[in-house]
Amino acid sequence: MQRALGSAPSAAVLGCRRRRYGTSARRAPSAPRASATSPGYVSVLQSLGISRVASPPPTLAKESVEAVVAVPLAERIKTLGVAGTLSYVAVELAFWASALPFAVFGYRAADGVWLSLGDVDDRAKLLGAGAAFISVVRLFVPLRLAAALALAPTVERLLSGGADVAVLKAAVSAAAGSRNGTDRSAEQAEQASASITALVRANPARAPAKADLRGTQWTLLYTDSRGNSAGRLGPWTGVVTQEFAEDGESYANVVRLGGLLELRLEASYEVKSNVLLGVQFESINVSIGGLRVLRKPFDAPNKPRGTWLMLYSDDDTRVLRVPETDNVFVLQRAV
């Protein structure tokens, strides 16, 4: 559900902040057989929180795999604010404090002499050894990022004096308002953002994207999106939920307006890394008064897809960002 809970994640949940994620919409190739990207579907998708439809991503080349893993680590560290920065600085200082002496004494042991900056030949050797050293230490960048991420919760606890997670959750709930965040003023939205940031920094899960969601249901508490992702249906705001099946592969983003209207976006999901979930939308359903009046599957080649960057996860609360829209979504467990 990014926007609605997916990349096109959803009305039912999920996004993160509006800054870094956007995808482009496509028009339907033909009128009779409406596709997932036709104007008619776009309007319905928007009601589910998907204001734009992303085309399927290209197959990842081998050299892209490292980026898929490394980028989430860097993104996670950025979201941790001061604690993330201090953790990264501490890890870098520790790494270089040990790597440099190791390289110097290792060269001395291998070559049997100390290099002199006053000697032309030694300076040339030093430049060559330095270039080789930099090439080697670059291989450790993912490990250094992972170490900083692992250290961040400890640093945050030290900075916050061991703030109680229950207190942080209560602060988020108090700042969320009563309409999925859509009734918050700019000042109140800033307060909510600060409360969410504090909660994310206290994340107890090392792999929030791998949480067991089978058979669970989640209700949208807050989002900084002010559009359809928040359950907005015209002048009304519906109840947004995310309902996971027992198979561990499928779920539905649902927007309910009273007992009259229900919009259900069925999708599948898979774990991409410790912090990333990939989603693919399969069909859209519209029900009025409990009677389904529309069910349309998305065409195979152009099924909408999205990503959730999981920022926080425990037994009753989840926080995620939808990279395509950069909106944040906070969900509370209902079942």
N, C-alpha and C positions, 0 to 999 in steps of 0.2 A: 503494500500500500504506500507507496511513497507519497505520492500526492494523496492518493486515496489510500494508500498503503502500498506503495510500491514505487516505481519510478514514475510510474504512473501509479504510485502507490497510493494513495488513497483517501478517500473520504474517510475511510475508516481509519486511517491512521498514518502517519508516518511521513514525515518529510523532514525538515529540519530547518534550516533557515533559508530565507530567500536570498541567496547570493550565488551559489555556484551551480545550480543545476537547471538546465533547461534543455528541452529537446524540441525538435521541429515537427510540425504536423504535416501529414500527407493527405492528398485528396484521393477519394475513391476512384479506382480505375474505370468503373462502370456503374451505371445507375441501377439497373435491375437488381444485381446482386450486390447489396451494400456491403462494403468491407469495413474492417475495424477502423479505418481512417476516414470514412466518408463523413461529410458535414453533419449528417443526421446522428451518426454515432458519436461524433465529437461532442455534440451538445449533451448527449446522455452520459458520456464518459466524464464530462466536466461536472456533472451533478454527483458523480462518484469520486470526484477529486482528481480526475485526470484531465487537466486542461489542455495537454498536448500529448500527442502519440509519438513515441519514439520508434524508429525503424530498427530492425534487428541488428545487433552489433556484429561486425565482421569476426571471423574466426581469429582467435588470438595466435599470433606467431610465438615461437619459443622465447624470443627476446622480450616479448611483452609480459610474460608470466611474472618475471621479477617485479615489474612495475605494478602489476595488480596486487602483489603482496606488500610491496614497500609503501605505496601511496597511502593505503589505509593506516599504516603505522604512523606515518608523518601527519596525516589528518587527525588521528586520535590524539597525538601529542599536542597539536595546536589547540584542540578543544579543551585541553586541561589547563590552559592559562598559565598562571605563575608556577603552579606545581609541575606542569609539563616542561616549562622552560628550565626551571631549576634542576629537574631530573636529567634533562638532556645535557645541560652544562656539566653536572656532576659526573655523568657517564663519560663525556668527552674528556674531561680533565683526567679522570682515572685511566682512560684508555691511552691517551698520549703520554701521561706520566710513566706508564709502564712500557709502551711501544717504543718510544724514542731511546731510552737506555738499553732496551733489549736489542734494538737495531745497531746501536753504536758498539756495544760490547760483543755482539754477534759478529760484526765485521772485523773487529779487532782479533777475535779468536780465529776467524777463518783466514785472514790475511797476515796476521802476525805482527802488524805495525799499526801505529796511530797515524791517521791522516793529518796533515798540516795545512792550514789555510794559506800559509805563506809560500807553499810550493805549488807551482803551476800544474804539474802533473797530478798532485794530490787533489787540487781543486777540481780538475776534470773528473777524477775518480769519484769525488764527493758528489758532483752533479749527477753522474750516472747512477750512483748508489741511491741518491735521493729520489730520482725518478722511479727507480725500481721499487723503492720503499712506498712511495705514494700509490703506485699501482696495486701493491699488495694490500695496503690498509683500506683501500676503497672497497675491497671485497667484504670487509667487516661492517660496512654501513648498515645493512639490515639488522645485524646482531646488536649493534649499538642502539639503533632505534627501538628494538624490542626490549633491550635492557632498560632504556629510559622509560618506556611505557610501563614496564613491570615495577619500576621504582616510584613512579608518580603517585600511586595511592598512598604509599608510606609518607612521601613528602607532603601530600595534601593533608593527611591526618596531623602531621606535625604543625603545619601552618594553621589549621583550623582548630587545633586543640582537641582533636578527636571528636568532631561533631557527630552526633547521633543520626544515623540514616533515617530513622523514623521522624526525627525533627525536620530533616531536610525535605522528606516527602510531604509532611504536613505544610511546609512553607510553599511547596509547589502547588498543592491543592488549594491553598488559600489564595494564591495569586492567579489561579487559572480562570476564575469566574464561573459562570453557570451555562455558558453557551459555546463550549469548546474553544474559548479564547477570543471569539468574535466580538464580545462585548467589552473588551479591554481597551482602555485609552492608551496613548503612546507611553505615558509614564507608567501605567500599570503593566504594559507589555515589557518594558524594561525591567521591572521588578520580577516579573515571571521569568524572564530570560536569566536574570542573575540567580534566581532560585534553582532553575534547571541546571545551570552551569555548576553550581555547588553540588547538586546531587550527582551529576555525571562524574565529577572529580572523585566522588566516593564510591565509584562503581566497584562492586565486589567481584564481578565476573571477569575472568581473564579472556574468555571466549564467548561474549554475549550473543554472537550470531548462532552459536551451537546449542542454545537453550532448547529444551524439549518443549515444543509447542503443541504437540498432539492432543486433540480433544479440548483445547482451551479456547476461551472467548475473551476478548479484550474490548474495552470501551474507551473511546477517545476522550481524554480529559482536557488536553490543551494543544493548540498548534499556533504558530505565529503566522500561518497562512490566513489570509482574509477572504479566500475564494472558496471554490467548491470542495477543496481538500478538507475544509473545516465542517463539511456537511451543509453548506449553504445551498438552499433550493429557493431561488428567488428571494423574497423578503423573509423566508423562514429558515430556521436552523434545525436540521434533523439530528437524531441520535446516531452516531457513527460507531460501528463495531467491526471487529476483525474476528472471524470465526475459523478456527483450524480444524481440519478433519483428522481422524485417527490414523490415516495412512502416512502421516508425516511428509506429505508431498503437496497437498492441496489446501486451499483456504478460500474464504470469501470476504470481500469488503462489502459491508452493508450500510446503507443509509435508510433510516426509518423516520417517517414523518407522521407522528401520531399512530393510529392503527389503520390509516388509510393507504399511504403510499410506501412502497419498499423498492429500493434499487439495489440489486445484488450483482457484484462483479466477481465472477469465479476465476480463480487463478491457481497456478502451481508455483512452488518455490524450491530453491535448493541453496545449500550452504556453499559459499564461494571461498571464504576464509574465516578466521576467528571473529571478524567484525563485519563481514559482508554477506548479505543474502541477495540472491538474484531471483527475480519474480517474472513470470510470464502470464499474461491475462488470456483466458480461454473463451469466456462468453459473458454476455451481459443479460440480465433478467430484470423485468419490470413487473411488479405486482400491484394491483389496486384492490383494497378490501380483502386481501388474502388470495385473490385470484390472479394467476399469472397471465398477463396480457401480451408479453413480449419475451422471446428468448432468441438471441442471435449469437451464434459462435463467431469468433474472429477467424478470418482466413489464415491458413497455415503460414504462408510466407511472410505475412506482415503482422503477426500477433504483437500487440504492445508489450514492451519489456521494461523493466526498471531495476533499481538497486536500492537496498536499504543499508545504510551505514549505522550499525547498532552501537549506540553510545552508552547505554545502561540496560542491565537486565537482572532481575531477581524474581522471586516467586510471584509478586503481585504488581510490579511496575516495569515498564519498558520505555526507553527513550531512544528515538532513532532520527536520523537525518536522511532526507531524500536528496542525493547529490544532484539530480536533474533539476531540482527547484530550490535547493538549499533551504528548505523549510524543516522545522523541528516538530516532532509529534511526541506527545506523552500519552501513554495508554495505561489504564489500570485493569487488572484482571477482574472479569465478571464471573467466570466459571472456571 
